[in-house]
């Protein structure tokens, strides 16, 4: 939804989420999506590896929205039903998915970076217990 307030992370996909989107991801069940609080939950080595490998929302969105050109993305002010429908198509059914092979953020095409960086929240590094 591109909100700047992200308090959760989906450790299955490696993307940061606001509380509204986290609730929608949780509805999918843990066989599809595992959501954790950035502040209150602990992360195991595998989860940290996924987060590190995906490099956050920029690369996740590049893959999961690759075929999304004709669909308008919801905004933070979109209705819950519109947001739920989009997230379900994006993550549960992978309707817009296309695998990309980005080794790092610098290898992402400029067109994707330009669309995302104006909306992307970059969280401050956190020390895990």
N, C-alpha and C positions, 0 to 999 in steps of 0.2 A: 504493500500500500504506500510505500515510500515515506512513512512517518519517520521523524527523526528521533523518536523515543523508543529505543529498543532495549527491552529488559530480559528477553528470552533468546534462546538459540535452539534451532532444530538440529540436533546432533546427527540425524540421518542424512540431511542434505548439506549441513554446514552453513546455514543462513541465519542471520539475526532477525528477530521478530518483535513487533510491538505486542502488547497484551491481547488486543483483539485478534490479530492474525495467529498468535500462539494458541488461542482457544480453538480456532478453526482447525489448525494443524492437529491439535489433540483429539478432535472429533474423528479423525481418520483412523485412530488406533495405533498402538505402538508397532504393529507389523508394517506400517507405512511411514510413520513419522514419530520421532521421539523428541519432545520438547523439554528443555530444562531452563531454570532461572539462571541468569548470569551471576546474580548476587548470592543466591542461597543454596544452589546445588553444587555437588562435587562432580568432577569429570574424570573418567578413567582414561588410560593411555590411548585406547582405540578412538574414543570420542575426540580427544585432543588431536589425534592424527587426522581425523576427518576434517575437523575445523581448519587445521593448518593446510591440508591438501587442497581444500576448496577455495581458500583465500577469501571467504566471505561472500556477501551478496552480489558483488560485481560479476564474478565468474559463474556463480550459481544462476543468476538471472540471464547471463549470456547463453547458457545451455538450455535452461527451462523456459526461456522466452524467445528462443531462436526463430520459431515459426509463428510469432505473435504479431507480425506487422499489421495485419488487417483487423486486429481486435484492440479496442481501446482498454488500457489498463485502468483498474480502479485507483482512486485517490483516497487519501485519509478521510475525505468527506463523503465517499461513496456509501450507499446503503449497505447494511450487513449482508443482505441477500446477494447483491452484486459482488461484493468482496468474496463471500463464501463460494459462489459459482466460479469465479475466476481462479481462486486458490485450488479448488477441487480439480478443475480442468488442468491447471498447471502442474500440480504435484501428484495427485492421486491417479489421474488418467494420462499424464504426460502428453497432453494434446499439443503442446507447443515445443516439445523437447527435441533437441538435436545435439548429439554428443560433440563436444569441442575438445581440442587437445591444447589447452593453454598451460604452458609450463610456468608462467608467472604473469602477474598483472600487466607487465610491460608488453607482453605479446598479444594482448587483447586488441582487436581492431579499434581504431580511433572513434569510429561511429558509435560503437557500444559504450566506450568510456564517456564520450560527450553526452550521451543520453542519460547515463547513470550518475556521473559524479555530481551533477547539480542537485541530485535528490538523495544521494547516498550519505548515510551517517557513518562516520568513522569513530568507533568506540575507542576510548582510551584503554591502553593495555591494563590488564588486571593481574594481580598476583593471586594464584590459586593456592588454597590451603594444602 
